[in-house]
Each structure stands twice: as C-alpha cells, then as structure tokens.
Amino acid sequence: MKGKADNSNPVMIGQTDWYAQAGKRPFIEDGFTPELMIQIEQAATLKNKNHRRYRVNKSVLLTSVAMILLIGALNLPIGAWKSHGPVQSSSVQSQAAGILPSSTPATNDKALEPPTSPAEFEISGKKYYMPLPMSRDKTKAYAVETTAGILWSPPPPMVDYKKPKYTHPTEPFTLYLSSKDQTELSASSANRIYTFPLYAGGASTYQYLSGVFGAGDYVLLTSYKKTLGVGMYEDGKFSILNVKKAAAGETVVPIALKSFDYTLLDYKSIIAVDKEHEQLVFSYLEDTGDKKYKEKTVLYDMETMSIPTPAIAIRFKEITGQALIMDYRVDGEQRKADILLKNGLGWLDENWAFLSEEQQNKLYMDYLNSTP
C-alpha cells in the first residue's frame, strides 16, 4: 500500500501530470473527489490501451531471462524461462494496488477500482488468477507452488517517459504468500514476506525481479538491476529464500549465490533442485578447447548458498529439452532433482560454442523465425 504523500514529494504517475495542475492536495477543492480522479485515470488508461504492446515470451527449450542476464556478451533476447509467468504461471498485484491516495473510505469500492485484466495460471492442476490493472505488464507476474503455499509476486507499476531506456518501476517488486486453497492471489488476503529495494545502488538504478521458481520449502529467485539511459542488464544473480520460515512468521531475506562463474552457464547448462536434500544442482558443459568439453556438476546447500560440493550428472548429454528430471551422483549415492531451468544456446545446437559468430546468428534467427 502506498504511504501518504507529503508536500515535498508531489505525486506523478507516468505521463499524466494533472496532479501538479490540481496542486499537491487535489481533494482540498470542492468537486474534486476520489471518484472523479478514478474516472480520469480510467479514461487515460482506455485511451492509451491501443498504443500499448505486450511482448509474449517465446517458450521452447531455452530459459531466457537467465540467458539475458548471464550470457551478457551475446546480448540476445533468448526466449522464455521454463517457469511461471502468466497463463503458465504468474503473480499479480492486488486490486488495492490502484491509485487511491485519499484516506477517506469510499462508499463503493468496486465502483472506484480501475479496469482489471487478470493474470491466470494453472499450478498442480488448479487454476489461480490475479486481478491486475490493465496497465501492468503480465510478463513480470510470477506464482509458484511451495510447501507453505503459493508464493507470488505482482508486476509493479511502471513509468514510461516515451523515451528508450527510461522506463522503470515506480514501486518495488514484492513477494506474497497465499494459501493453496485461495484461488484469487490478492495482497489483501496474503502475507507479504519480502519487498525488494526499489533502487539498486543509486537514484537512477532500479532493482528488477526476473524469475521465481518453486523449490520445496524454498524459492529460487533471479534478479538484475538496470540504470536509466543505459538499457543493459547488470549484476544478474540467483538467490534463495526460505518460504517455510516466512510462513512461520520469521523475518527472511534472499541469500544470493556468490563465488560462481556465471559464464559457465552460457554454453549448455541445467539448474535443478533436490527437494529431499535441500540442494541446488548446477550442471554444465565446460569448453576445454579443440571442440571438446567436459561435464561438471556442483551442489549448493539452499540454506546457505555456499560451499559447493562436487557431484556427477548421470547421462547429461542424453537430457533433452523436454526433460523435467535429472539424475546425479554424490559420494556414491544416486539421487534425483527437478529441473528448474535450462540455460545456454547449446540446447539449439550441441556445437553452438564452436560455431562462428555468423553461424550462431543464423541459427538463432532460424530459431526465432520458426517459433510461433
């Protein structure tokens, strides 16, 4: 919920500056009511509706946002994560995330709500939905199943100055937890368990949440930061949050994976979760030169995300893009892990890392052109 605005911080949303015209306290004058304000906002939303475009993530074998964050040098939009965005999975903001700055209770809340368009998902055979303002980007909505309930995150409102590389969130990304029996994912009936900082190291650098993956008692989060005017993704990272502790009322914060060379995920890799042993499994192919590579697998304890343990992936080369389970061995014991995401253009071609730049670009464009 938004805090009450003070006189030192006039409210401004997107391109609409009628707040400034009305003064810092718009409801002080007779006739300017919350109802009138909502009508103006609805009119503005409907007027701009035809000018908005929503990008739909391509989903095949690649798991994308991680690629965009971690591949860096290629700087290519690599499809979609195997996850948990709208319609396949998603998170949504509550209806209370509208724009009522007045503390005066409305006589008819439903009549004052802005137009909504729900983000819908199916999780474990059950359908969930989140009523979102139509201006929200559903591709930034996430919802996943955990042992403690449905963990979800709504897309925050964004400001658009109609200038490339200057779009940014005006509110931080937030994580909520709802009961599995609750089909409407609404902040008014959920527990807020963590809010990311809006800024990431400076007043013009913003924090983004780019992926949410269920991992038993935990969730795996991917995030990055972006600076206005730059447009490049910076400081992409993986982190883990203990949802079970959050549900018990403990204060929790995401623990980031450190001391890991993310370039190892560029060629062909898998990130999986062993829920029984509460470990993240990182398997990848490491280029050793002369068109040869070797398989490597390391385990990370999800509570600490530190001290990697060597392991061996079983039949890594035989894992297909559609596979959901991988086998691995540690200290002579064979285990299974649920695949969360696959990274690397090696999923398009085993020899991707050894192709010329021209061949890589052609293969990637062929993939885009052949994908519905």
C-alpha positions, 0 to 999 in steps of 0.5 A: 500500500502506498504511504501518504504523500507529503508536500515535498514529494508531489505525486506523478504517475507516468505521463499524466501530470494533472496532479501538479495542475490540481496542486499537491492536495487535489481533494482540498477543492470542492468537486474534486473527489476520489471518484472523479480522479478514478474516472480520469485515470480510467479514461487515460488508461482506455485511451492509451490501451491501443498504443500499448504492446505486450511482448509474449515470451517465446517458450521452447527449450531455452530459459531466457531471462537467465540467458539475458542476464548471464550470457551478457556478451551475446546480448540476445533476447533468448526466449522464455524461462521454463517457469511461471509467468502468466497463463503458465504461471504468474503473480499479480498485484492486488486490486488495492494496488490502484491509485487511491491516495485519499484516506477517506473510505469510499462508499463503493469500492468496486465502483472506484477500482480501475479496469482489471485484466487478470493474470491466470495460471494453472499450478498442480492442476488448479487454476489461480488468477490475479486481478491486475490493472490493465496497465501492468505488464503480465510478463513480470507476474510470477506464482509458484507452488511451495510447501507453505503455499503459493508464493507470488509476486505482482508486476509493479507499476511502471513509468514510461517517459516515451523515451528508450531506456527510461522506463522503470518501476515506480514501486518495488517488486514484492513477494506474497504468500497465499494459501493453496486453497485461495484461488484469487492471489490478492495482497489483501488476503496474503502475507507479504514476506519480502519487498525488494529495494526499489533502487539498486545502488543509486537514484537512477538504478532500479532493482528488477525481479526476473524469475521465481521458481518453486523449490520445496520449502524454498524459492529460487529467485533471479534478479538484475538491476538496470540504470536509466539511459543505459538499457543493459542488464547488470549484476544478474544473480540467483538467490534463495529464500526460505518460504517455510520460515516466512510462513512461520512468521520469521523475518527472511531475506534472499541469500544470493549465490556468490563465488560462481562463474556465471559464464559457465552457464552460457554454453549448455547448462541445467539448474535443478533442485533436490527437494529431499536434500535441500540442494541446488544442482548446477550442471554444465558443459565446460569448453576445454578447447579443440571442440571438446568439453567436459561435464561438471556438476556442483551442489549448493546447500539452499540454506546457505548458498555456499560451499559447493560440493562436487557431484556427477550428472548421470547421462547429461548429454542424453537430457533433452529439452523436454526433460523435467528430471535429472539424475546425479551422483554424490559420494556414491549415492544416486539421487534425483532433482527437478529441473528448474531451468535450462540455460545456454544456446547449446540446447539449439545446437550441441556445437553452438560454442564452436560455431562462428559468430555468423553461424550462431546468428543464423541459427538463432534467427532460424530459431526465432523465425520458426517459433510461433 
